[in-house]
Amino acid sequence: MALIIMSHAEFEILCINSFRYAISRKTYTVQETCQILKNHIHKLSIKTVGLIKTEIQKALESERFVYDRKEWQNLFDFIVSRET
């Protein structure tokens, strides 16, 4: 496997964009995206983690949001547990 080198800013943009793609769709990639975020959350800035947390919370509170709720709730809970 090749080692891919990118700036921290590029990494954060990639994580945010992947997250936003996955949370807005019923897709096979939700579980993978949530696991990747959990694996690398310690590499993300407080601002980025806060953005992801806020967007998950808004989605979970929405009556229209029904896709993969358990996966997103688990990621939200994981982020909250790291705050304490």
C-alpha positions in Angstrom: 0.0 0.0 0.0 1.3 3.4 -0.9 1.9 6.1 1.7 0.0 9.2 0.9 1.3 12.5 2.1 -1.0 15.4 2.6 -1.2 18.5 4.7 -3.2 18.5 7.9 -5.6 21.0 6.4 -6.2 18.6 3.4 -6.7 15.7 5.8 -9.3 17.7 7.8 -11.1 18.7 4.6 -11.2 15.1 3.4 -12.6 14.0 6.7 -15.3 16.7 6.8 -16.3 16.1 3.2 -16.5 12.3 3.7 -18.6 12.8 6.8 -21.0 15.2 5.1 -21.4 12.9 2.1 -22.1 9.9 4.3 -24.5 11.6 6.8 -26.7 13.0 4.0 -27.3 9.7 2.3 -28.4 6.1 2.8 -25.2 4.5 1.7 -23.0 1.6 2.2 -20.1 3.8 3.4 -21.7 5.1 6.7 -20.2 2.4 8.9 -16.8 2.7 7.2 -16.8 6.5 7.5 -17.8 6.4 11.2 -15.0 3.9 11.9 -12.4 6.0 10.1 -13.5 9.1 12.0 -13.2 7.2 15.3 -9.8 5.9 14.4 -8.5 9.3 13.5 -10.5 11.7 15.7 -7.4 12.4 17.8 -5.8 13.9 14.7 -8.6 16.4 14.0 -8.7 19.9 15.4 -11.2 20.8 18.2 -13.0 23.0 15.7 -13.4 20.1 13.2 -14.6 17.7 15.9 -17.0 20.3 17.1 -18.4 20.8 13.7 -18.9 17.1 13.1 -20.5 16.7 16.6 -22.9 19.6 15.9 -23.9 18.3 12.5 -24.6 14.8 13.9 -26.6 16.3 16.7 -28.7 18.3 14.3 -29.3 15.3 12.1 -30.3 13.1 15.0 -32.8 15.7 16.2 -34.4 16.0 12.8 -37.6 14.0 12.2 -36.5 13.4 8.6 -33.2 11.8 9.5 -33.7 8.0 9.7 -30.8 6.5 7.8 -28.2 4.7 9.9 -29.2 6.4 13.0 -27.5 3.8 15.2 -24.1 4.4 13.6 -24.3 8.2 13.9 -25.5 8.0 17.5 -22.5 5.7 18.3 -20.1 8.2 16.7 -21.8 11.1 18.5 -21.5 9.2 21.8 -17.9 8.4 21.1 -17.1 12.1 20.5 -18.9 13.1 23.7 -17.1 10.5 25.7 -13.8 11.9 24.6 -14.7 15.4 26.0 -14.8 14.2 29.6 
